[in-house]
Amino acid sequence: MARGAVVGGVERINALSDGVFAIALTLLALPLATADIDEDRVAQDLLGLAPQFVVFALSFAVVGRYWRVHHRVFARITRVDGTLVWLSLLFLFWVALLPFPTAVLGEHGDTAAAVVLYATTIILAGLSSTALWWYAAVGRARLRRGAESLTHEDTDPEEIRRGLARGLAVLAGFVPSLPLAFVDPGVAELSWLLVIPLGPLVDRWSRRPGRRGRRYFWP
């Protein structure tokens, strides 16, 4: 057993995480559920909700992806320590917060402030998710002398690299929208589509040998 680690904590974190994800996914639809629709102009009001629905769908996909990644990560983690618990709580904080910037973006998507708020929340969630996986699989052993990683002994280094690469792809897709938001919020929102091609590119980069910085960050 890894020194300072606790067996059995994984199930408790998973239970808490599932609850937070379920509540966050439900709250994403709250602006739509509470929208004011006039019975004399139902069609027009429904069309007016289109931007909010698009933002809801985007956030639902983002939260759903993070839920999938979170479960994939914890399927490889066998024990936890205090640092991993706090990293998990930090990640869940951003997930729980996401309904707020989603509602703001749905109402004020044409403003730089709304775009920056939304993108920043996604970026911080991605950073905390990546930090969690890195600490569990690599960081603990490198930061604490004599400590072992918190993952299964048979965890493939290639799997670790790919997991970290996926997190970096999300960050790379949303970071450019921060300065773009002050130029054109609409273009900034379109830049989020960069996540789609960046995923395979970063994943391919993670497989290449001899990467600079591998000694410190990659297994």
C-alpha positions, 0 to 999 in steps of 0.5 A: 500500500502507498504510504499515507494512502487510504484504501476505500476512499475511492468509492466515497469520492465516486459517490460524491462525484456522481451526485455533484455531476447529476445536480450540475446536469439538472441545474443546466436546464433550469434557465430553460425550465423557468423561461417566461413564455407568453401564451399569445406568442409561444412560437416566437418565445421558443425561438428566442430560447434558441441561444440558451438551448445551444449553450445548455447543449454545449455545457451538457456535453462538457459536463458529460465528458468530464463525468466520463473522464472522471470515471475513467480516471478513478477506474485506475485509482486504487487508493486516495490520500489527502491531496487527491481528496482536495484535488477532487473537491477542487475539480467538483467545485468547477463542475458545480459552478458551471450552471452559473456561467452557462446561464450568463452565457445564454442570456448575454452571449454577445458580451465579452464578460459572459464568454470570458466567464464561461471559458475560464470556468471550463479551463479551470475545470480542465486544469483541475481534472488534469492535475488530479490525474497527474498527481494520482498517476505520476506526481505523488511519486515524484513529489514525495520521496518513497511514495508510490502512485495511487493507481493500479500497478499495471497502469500503462504509461501510454494510458497516462500520457493519453489521459493528460493529453486529452486534458491539454486538448480542452485547455488549448481549445478554450484558451484562445477564446479569452483574448478573442472575446474582447475583439468579437464574442461570436468569433470567440465562441466559434473558436471553441470548436478547436477542441475537436481537431486538437484532441487527436493532434495532442494525443498524437503528440503525446505518443512521440518520444523525446518530448521536452519536459517529459522528465518532469511531467510525463511518465 
